[in-house]
Amino acid sequence: MIIIGLFFFLLSLGVSQMLKSKFRKYAQTPLRSNMSGAEAAQRMLADNGITDVTILSVEGQLTDHYNPGNKTVNLSHDVYHGRNAAAVAVAAHECGHAVQHAKAYSFLTFRSAMVPLLSATSQYMHWIILIGVLLINTTPIPLGIGILLFGATTLFSFVTLPVEFDASKRALAWIETSGAVSSQEHTMAKDALWWAAMTYVVAALGSLAQLLYLVMMFLGSRD
């Protein structure tokens, strides 16, 4: 399990570094339209008839997210003020989540419904799994419970994938039809969002690999 975890940690680190490298590269090319991330977000929301979502600037790098609880599109400083393809792409992506919310996109609804359960169990899950591993030769019950909880987090990771890919699809469709970017800038935006999506893919695969390892350990204890 340690080897599996280390492999996916290094893979995740590599993808994360590539993502940051792409953003730094594309941030150096100003948009012909001179549109900022915040302005792009405002236009995309307006074009989709959404008037009850607030756009905020938040601290940190790549901390951009949509909060369905208070209907806010939260953009990091570089994205909010940035006037480049990467900034517009990320801003439009987060607005894609707002559009999903407004249209009751099924995967987003399902993922949001899972959040309270995962929030309540995540702080205990790793301790339960650790206890289960230590007691594997005595009783398989704690590990079985841990596997169920970890299975829920793995399911969440995979449900997240269509949510993220769909938000990027909506974002790219909007920035292409809105005239916010040129064809070359659209290629940059698409590449930036692809690498952002890969961080979720790696996380989901890593979670699945660890889950399968725990299941094999559980089944082995019953032989």
Number of C-alpha atoms within 10 A of each C-alpha: 12 7 8 13 14 12 13 18 15 11 16 19 14 13 19 16 13 15 22 16 13 19 23 12 13 19 19 13 14 16 21 13 12 14 20 23 27 25 19 24 27 20 19 24 21 12 12 14 11 16 10 11 20 16 19 15 17 18 12 11 12 17 13 23 19 23 16 17 7 10 15 18 27 23 28 22 20 21 27 24 17 23 24 27 35 31 29 30 30 28 31 32 29 25 31 29 25 27 21 20 19 16 11 12 15 12 18 21 15 14 17 16 11 16 12 10 13 16 10 10 15 14 10 12 20 15 13 18 21 14 14 23 20 14 14 19 10 10 15 18 13 18 24 20 15 24 24 15 22 23 18 16 23 21 16 19 21 18 17 20 18 14 20 22 19 19 23 26 16 20 27 22 13 21 22 14 9 13 11 22 23 15 11 9 23 21 13 23 27 18 19 24 24 14 19 23 18 17 17 19 18 18 19 20 15 21 22 19 17 20 21 14 14 21 17 11 15 20 12 10 13 10 5
